[in-house]
Amino acid sequence: MLTLLTLMLACERFVSAFMDQIATWCEDNNLYLNGHMMEEPTLHSQTCALGEAMRCYRKMQMPGMDLLMDWTEYNTAKQVSSVGRQNGLRGAMSELYG
């Protein structure tokens, strides 16, 4: 079973080796990095899939979420809008009924 420290390390490695590099490339080419993470609805599902979504959003120019059903997704919406506010971004996005 994975320990919390192992999950945090794996998440940081993913973000620094993948997300941060893509974000830097997008910035260098005047593009917005925009998107969402998998398994984002609950903290448990995020932890199992990617460690944590908030760390993945840290360098996105427009963080996003996925909403494919007719329900309200408060947790993910709050995380995405919170990252936007913390980083002084102009907005966030939501993929609806993809």
Secondary structure, DSSP 4 states (H G I P E B T S, - for coil): ---HHHHHHHHHHHIIIIIHHHHHHHHHTT---EE--SS-SSHHHHHHHHS-HHHHTTT-SEEEEEE-SSS--HHHHHHHHHHHHHTT-S--EEEE--
